[in-house]
Amino acid sequence: MGATTGGSSIRYVIVSPVKDEEKYISLTLQSVINQSIKPVLWIIVDDGSIDKTSEIINGFLAANTFIRYERNPKAGERKLAFAEIQAFNRGCRLIDSTDYDFIVKLDCDLSFDTNYFEQLLEKFRMDEKLGIASGVYLEPNRSGIWQEVIMPSYHAAGASKVVRKECFEQIGGFIPAPGWDTVDEIRAMSRGWRTTHFSNLKMYHHKPEGSSIGVFKNSFMQGEAYYRSGGSLLFFVFKAIRRFLTFPFMAGGFGLIWGYLKAVLDKKPPLVKEPEARYYNAQLLKRLKAKAKSFFKKTLTLHK
């Protein structure tokens, strides 16, 4: 099954780690099945679901032969950031001899339009240096209104990353550690690849980030990931201040700081090499300067 976009054949595979997603997985299954360009293979790795996830997936298999379902009933409780990518990596090993140009890490709590992957693959076709990309994702706010989750310009959503095969192989895939979805981009950019997201391609994230583990634990994990990714202390201070000012107040900020400090105290090893860390900090500094410039520009405008 080959995808034709822009006059050329493009083949992509999807690998989805999943655990206890009975509430939303039907939305993801229908979204992929209805794509204008379908994947040549979709491997769903069930990491020990105890709800109806398995039953729901099995109901789709007979009519959709490109879906391969693998279940690990002994997975047990999922560890933060580790088991998800470990399950993804198990799925990658099951690709075997399937020929593909792009690999997609897709969470099973998303829904998106029928031409989502067709449009995204066309972006890759038009830019041969585009290594990692996604659309943007929307989450419901406290009033139930869908709002876009703002990301840095170089970031692709971890819930649905499309990676060019050559880029994926050069960066060594995804590492099973907090910060995997930043480390991949650091490694890719430092090797000359472009990473980004496209605001005209939208996904609906039905289970808000961190909702399954709580704000504090999620922020703790992000603090550790930031330290191990080699981010500068200066940018971290601004990051922490912003987290304190974001709802729910206090919990996110304290979690972020404690995760960072705990990683320092435990002497957690870096996840990137020194040249990659320097590159990452240069990108962070650019981002900080751009934000400062925008702030002063707005301030001057208000005082005119």
N, C-alpha and C positions, 0 to 999 in steps of 0.2 A: 504494500500500500504506500504509494508515493504521493507527496504533496506537491502540487504545482502552483507556484506563486511567481509572478513576474516572468513567466515563460521558462522557469527552470524548476527541476524537481528537488524538493527539500523533504528530508525524512527526519522525523523527531520521535523520541521515546519519552515517556513519562514514568517517573518512579514516585510513588506516594507512600510514605510511612503513615500508618493510621492506627489509632487506638481509641475505642469507645466514642465513635462519631455517629451514633445512630440518629442523632437529631438533625444532622446536616448533610450526611454523606450522599443521600439521594440527589441533593441539589448539585453536588460536584459531579456525580456520575452522569446525570442528565446533561450538564454543561459540556462535558467532554464528548459524550456520545453524539451530541447535536452539533459538534464543531464542523464548520465548512471544510476544514482539512483535519482529518483525524490522525492520531499518532499511529505509527507502524506497530507499536507495542506499548501497553500500559501495565506496568507491574505495580500491584498494590500489596504492600507488605504489612500485614496485620500483626501488631506487636502485643498480642495477648488480650484482645478486647473481650470483655465479659458482658457486654450489652448485646443489642441486636445487629451490630455492625456486620458481622459475618453473614447473617441471614439476608440482610439487605443486599450485600455485594453478590452473593450467590444467585440472587434473583435476576441479576443483570448479565451473568456470564454466558448463558446459552445463546443469546441473540447478539452478543458482541465478542467475537472470537479474538479480538486484539487485546482483550483484557486478560491478564494472568494474575491470579490471586494466590498469595503465599501467606500461610498463617503460622505464627510462632506462639503456641498456647502457653509456653512456659516463661514468657517474657517477664511476668510479674509487674511490680510498680515501676512506672517510667521515671527515670532519673532526669533531672533538669538538663536539657540540651543534649545529653549524651545519647539516650536510646533512640531518639528521633532520627539522628544522623546515622547511628549504627544500623537502624532498620533501613534507611535509605541506601547505605552502602551495601547491605545484603541484597537489596533489590538490584543495584548496579551489577553485582556479580552474576545475576540471573539473566542479564541481557544476552550473554553468550555471543553468538555469531551474528546477531541482528545488526544490519547495516543502518547507521543513522548519522545525521549531521548535527543534531542538537539534542541535548538532554534537558529534561524539565523536572525540577523538584516541585511537586504540587501537593499542598495540604488538602485534606478532604473536608474542609468547612467553608469552601468558597463556591461562588457561582459567578458566571460571566457570560457575555454575549456569544452568539454562535460563530462569529468571525474573529474572536479574540486572538487565537493562535495564528490564524492566517495573516492578520494585520501585523502581529509582532514578528513573525518570521519574515515578512516583507521588509521590516526595518533592518533585520540582519542582512538580508540579501542586498540592500542598498548601501550598507556600510560594512566592508569586509574586516574592519578592525573592531567592530562591536562584538565584545566577548560575552558579556552578561547583561541581561536586561529583563524588565518586567513592565507591566502596566502599573497603575496606582491602585491602592485598595481603599475601600470605604468601610467604615465601621459605624454602627448606630451610636449616637450620643445618648446622654441621660434622658433626652426627650424622645428618643426613638427615631431621630432624623439622621439619615446617612450622611456622613461627613468624610472627606478625604483625609487620610493620615499623611501628614507632611513628612517627607523624607529628604535627606541631602541629595543633591543633583546626581551624585555618582552612585547612589544606592538603588539596588533592585530588591523588591520585596522578598523576604525570606520564605513567605508562604507560597510563592509561585515564581521561581527563578528559571529563566531559560538561559542555557549556557552552550556556547558553540563547542563542539566536540574537541577541537584543537586546543582551545583555551582551557577546557575542563581537564584535559590531560596534562597541560603545562603546569597548572596550579596544583596538581595532585589531588583533585577532587575536593570534597568537603571534609573538614576535620571534625571528629566527634567531641566537640568542646564548646563551652559558651563562647560566643563571638564568631562562630563558623561563618555566618552570613556577612561579616565584615572582613574577616581574614581572606575569604575568596576574592573579594574585590580589591583588597590591598595587593595581593599577589598578582592578580590579573593586570591592574593598572601599572604596577611596577615593571611588568613585562611588555608594556606597549598596547595593551588592550583597552578599549573604552567600556565603561560600565555605566548604566543609567536606567531611568524609568521613563515611561511615556504617559503624559497626563491625559491623553485622549483615549487611552485604553484602560477601562475600569473593571475592577473586580469587587465583589461584595464579600467581605469577611464577616461571616455570621457569628463567629465566636471571637470577640475582641481579644487582642494580644494580651497574654498574661492572665486572662480571666480564669483559667483552670488552676493556676498556682497562687494567685493573689498578687497584688501590686508590689508588696515589699519583696517577696521572693523573686519576682520578675526583675525588679530594679536591682536587687542584689546580684543577680546573674549578669545584668548589663554592666554593673560596676566592675565586676571581675573581668568580663570580656574586654572592656575598654582598657584596663591596665595591661592585660596580656596581649592586646593588639598593638601596644606601643604608643598609645595616644599621649599627648602632652598634658602636663598638670594644669597649664594655663587654660586650655580648652575644657578640661574636666571641671574646673571651678565654675565656668559659665554654664556648663551642662547641668551641674548640681543645682545651681541657683534656679535655672529654668524648671527643673523637676520639682523643686520646692513650691514653685508658683503654679504648678499644674495640678488639676484635680485628679485624684484625691490628694489634698495638700499634706505635706510632711512625710507620709509613708514612702512615697516614691523617692524623695530626696535622701532620707535616712537610709533606705535600702541601697541606693546607688553608692553612697559614700562608704557604707559598711562593706559592700561587696568589693570596692576598690581597696580599702584599707586591709581587709582580710587577705586579699591576694598579695598585697605588699608584705604583710606579716608572715604569711605562709611561704613567701618566696616562690610564688607560682612561676613556672618558666614561661618565657614569651612564646607566642604562637607564630611570630613572624621574625624574619632575619633583620639585622640592623639596617641594611639599605632599604628594606621594605618599610620599616618603622619610620625612617627619615622621610620617605616618600609620603606616607600617610600623614605625618605631621605637617608637611608642606601643604597638603590638601586641606587639612583642618585650619591652618593659618589663613589660607585663601578664603575659606568660608567665613572665618571670624572677621577678616577685613571687610568682606562684602557686607556682612551684617552691620558692622560699625558704620560703614559708608551709608547704608540705607537708613540707619537710625538718625545720623546727623543730617541727612538730606531731608527727612521728614520733620525733624526738629526745626531746621531753618525755615522750611515752608510754613510751619505753624506760626512762626514769629514774624513773618513778613506782614 
